[in-house]
Amino acid sequence: MNCRASLIVASVLLASLSLSACAADGTSSSTAEQTNEDGKKTSKDGGSTEPAKDDASTRIPESDGGSDSGTDPNPDPDSGTDPGDTTAPAKIADLVVTAESHTSVKLAWTAPGDDGNVGQATAYELRYAKTAITTDADFTAATAVTSGVPTPLAAGSAQTTTISGLDPETTYYFAIRARDAAKNVGALATANVATKARATFVITEIATANATKLDFLELVATKAGWAADLEIKQASGSLYKLGGFEVAQGDILVVHASGTPGPSGWKQEDTAQSKTASTATGASATAFDVYSAQTSITSTDNLLTIVDGTKTLDAVALSERSGTASTAAMTAFAAAMTDGSWNFSAAPVKGTNDCQTQAEAVAVSTASGTTCGKFATGIAAGKSINRKDLVDTNGRADFYIAAETPGAANTPVPAPKLVGSGAPNATQVDLVFDQELAATSVTAAGFVITGASVTAATLTGPNTVSLTTATLPSGVLTIDIAASVTNLQGVPVASGGTICAAATEAKLTVTEINPNLPGGSDLIELQVVEGGKLTGFEVHANPTSPTAGGTLLAKLPGICASAGDIVVVHITPANATGSAPESESSTKTDYPKAAYSANYDNAWDVLGGATGVSNESNVIALRAPSGAYVEAIAFTNGGATTSTAYKNSLTFVQGLGLWTPASCGGAACTDTSTPKASQIGASWKACTTSITGISARRIGTSNDASAWANDLPSTFGAAN
């Protein structure tokens, strides 16, 4: 017999002696008890007290180890029982369950006592199920929470626990009860809640070539829900892991590759849970802006992904298609093919450089020619890769190149344009487009050339077409392109254009200039004297030798121009209101004035460089693709003193016979010679700061100052 049993026996004997003594002397005791015929304990005066045996609703049977399931999920450190304690803890009356995320919930309640709401219980029993828990049998069948359940505190104390590892968008039922050291258990307290939905996203825009602005990645939520811990990656590592916040379907999130801390006013709007918390430059009030510790997005070969743990939600493969790619990029491509997040036809994707694999990624090349294909245009500052819509086919046809729109809806897929052409021989025409074409849309029937039938059409590169023709007549030819010829997204080619047969080179002359416009957004007008190719012509300021070209102001694109055509060169176009994003090359209305107010519908509008034309002394020269200067005009602002660069350039073009007189008194012109350097230049002193004001205009054909006037209204985009 153990000590405790000995004490119990001794207590019983003493109680019996006491009762016998009381009966013998005829006195009574207020604490004496007896058992009535109903099995209840009663006081000697007939009052009933607690039950004489355990109540199964409040006491755990000894035979099951203290748990209805046979296994106690919250074991009592005191394995014994107190036969004198038959009062159970109270039912937890204020159980509150809230969904914390898509996989976890939080329970909160107030601790009951050991006896009702008095004292301190010993342990909690907590279970959950996907069906309602209303009976003890339901509770026994439910899943026991075996970790993280707190030990009861003193009655009246607030307590919580979090249960993780649950399924998203699922209703869970929870039941909890307290028990004491005597194995008495309180009634079940129940509550239920649905876990949150898991948000999903797709990548909708990627900007990888911003020099002065930040690279960025834009995502759109395709399903509302909890976004915490979704991670945006590139092939070389993590870009950003989202904080705890919920998104609505259609919400936009922009990841700025800024490095952290970000630009002035930055704030991580996922943790702030506000689309307007960040005031940094480039932040959108209609999107969640977040800032990556990375400072750029790789623009050569890359895989951009959104991952949820080990699951890829979306991926976009990028390649410059150079034939060389990093091990990290090729490994990422292989992983994307394996998990089905990007479609590559090679099986498996090779672990070394592979043109076939790169050709099936979205092109981000900025070069005019590469090992794996040729491209007229690609990613450049201010442009981005845009998703066509939210339907994801895991291929490059989902994406196109357009102007950046971070935090806003993408612009519609633009129509492909003819941006270059050539006739390398009498029966061949090569065409270059600004976008990739759908191979199945390129047929001979889609191309009509004036004066020569087309017998075959071959897609020789992603955006280049070679036509086989009957013998081509010489000169400038017109080509029409049918609507059946489309880009990868099915948008027809915008229009045809002109072809310069036999690679005829045009002849040009400078006809008008204004160096005094706001922000250096100066204009130089050229006119085509003989039709042909304009490709490679350059406009320079102050050249001093065939190799020392001074300042390159503009280089003309692949335009096939007819005699009489006008070309307006826009210097520092970014500073001009209504400037177009690119030069016109297929038609004179590629960027019409109605949409781009700086342009001229009757002229080819060409974008020049970022250096304005000095409105002091200057020599403007025109150089042919061969490198030979074909025209030069000396301009001054009427001052007696001219720059050294002007005087040296003046001497150079006089020596070429492009400006007269050939010398100043038989020697190089200076500020003190007779005549002076300033006296033989055309004047642009009267040029105003308005495009519609006064400009320097050609009024004659000679190559001296008499051919120019500076007191006539501007006529840019039209014949003088």
Secondary structure, DSSP 4 states (H G I P E B T S, - for coil): --HHHHHHHHHHHHHHHHHHHHHHHT---TT-EEE-TTSEEEETTS-EEEESS--TTTB--GGGTTSTTSS-SS--S--S--TT--PPBPPP---EEEE-SSS-EEEEEE---SBBTBS--SEEEEEEESS---SHHHHHHSEE--SSPPPP-STT-EEEEEE-SPPTT-EEEEEEEEE-TT-BBPPPEEEEEEPPPBPEEEEEEEE---SSS-EEEEEEEEE-EE-TT-EEEETTEEEEE--S-EE-TT-EEEEEE--SS-STT---HHHHT-SSS--STT--TTSEEEEESSS----SEEEEEEEETTEEEEEEEEE--SS---HHHHHHHHHHHHHTSS--SSSSPPSS--HHHHHTSEE---SSEETTEE-S----TTEEEEESSS---SSGGGEEEEE--TTSPPPPPPPP-EEEEEEEETTEEEEEESS-B-GGG--GGGEEETTB-EEEEEEEETTEEEEEESPPPSEEEEEEE-TT-BBTTSPBP---EEEEETTPBPEEEEEEEE---GGG--EEEEEEEE-EE-TT-EEEES--SSS---EEEEE--S-EE-TT-EEEEESSGGGSTT--SS---S-TTSS-TTT-TTS-TTSEEEE--S-PPPSSSEEEEEE-TTS-EEEEEEEE-S-S---HHHHHHHHHHHHTTSSSSSSBTTB---SSSSS-GGGGSEE-TT--SSTTSEEEEE-SSSSSGGGEEEEEE--TTS--
